[in-house]
Amino acid sequence: MSIVNPAVPAGAFDDFLRAGRPAQRAWTPDDGPFPAFYVSHGAPPVFDDPLWIRQLSDWALSLPTPRAILVVSAHWESERAVLSSPLAGTPLVYDFGGFHRRYFEMRYATPDATALARQVAALMPADEPLHVAGRGLDHGAWVPLKVMYPDADVPVLQLSMPTHDPDRLLALGRRLRPLREQGVLVIGSGFMTHGLQFATREMFLYNEVPTWSREFDAWVAEALARGDVDALADYHRAPGMPYAHPTVEHYTPLFITLGAATDAAAPPTTVIDDFQMGFAKRSLQVA
């Protein structure tokens, strides 16, 4: 058995919940602005991967609990920025297929996020008012958050991704930056390499890392260490392309995170830098 075909679907997640979690204090203004994250979010196999569960949980526990969370996910693209439903317990979006029924029965009933919706709306330009959809959280939000904050006691909203242009996404991230001063965790949620159509059996079964995945991930790491946002924005020239990202929606949320940073050119803190099924899980936080 493997994370692709586990003996007990989400059995590793069950073990994680049974083990319990240390107490986590709430964010206060004395903590300063909450870091912004770029999370390689995975899909249901996260719940069958004890290593990834531990990595995500330890990341969350290394910081106070945020007052609220705003996620820009690869899985919600739109022509204009739209917010998900702020109502408590809004049903999830199960935007994946081919998995065991259990994953479609998982819940993540977060509290009312109306206050956060107002905060986000107030940051938008007057000529670009935010609209609110009845949509719930997609797996780019609820899968990692169900591990990081399993009690579902933090208000969560999603903001759709209205463009893939790095400059516009950096600008949007800068608009969201003041939320961090209020203890809000801003997340760009994607996957550092995501060439699913080029995946092989060896990748899925043995985590064999193809050259294109390793080279693109290394290129990103080097550009981030240099603070070279211009190079990151010129990702079409990166080694491993276009195999690493035949479409770029899992890469471009990175620019939301960098835009929300106090200094987009400051080297981020890399939290996760390994591979699952051959894809780069690189995840990071910025101050």
Sequence and secondary structure as in RCSB ss.txt:
>XXXX:A:sequence
MSIVNPAVPAGAFDDFLRAGRPAQRAWTPDDGPFPAFYVSHGAPPVFDDPLWIRQLSDWALSLPTPRAILVVSAH
WESERAVLSSPLAGTPLVYDFGGFHRRYFEMRYATPDATALARQVAALMPADEPLHVAGRGLDHGAWVPLKVMYP
DADVPVLQLSMPTHDPDRLLALGRRLRPLREQGVLVIGSGFMTHGLQFATREMFLYNEVPTWSREFDAWVAEALA
RGDVDALADYHRAPGMPYAHPTVEHYTPLFITLGAATDAAAPPTTVIDDFQMGFAKRSLQVA
>XXXX:A:secstr
  SSS SSTTHHHHHHHHH      B  GGG S  EEEEE   GGGGG HHHHHHHHHHHHTS B SEEEEEETT
 B SS EE   STT        SS HHHHT        HHHHHHHHHTS TTS  EE S    HHHHHHHHHHST
T  S EEEB B    HHHHHHHHHHHHHHHTTTEEEEEEE S   GGG  HHHHHH    HHHHHHHHHHHHHHH
HT HHHHHTGGGSTTTTTS SS TTTTHHHHHHHHSSSTTS  EEEE  EETTEE  EEEE 
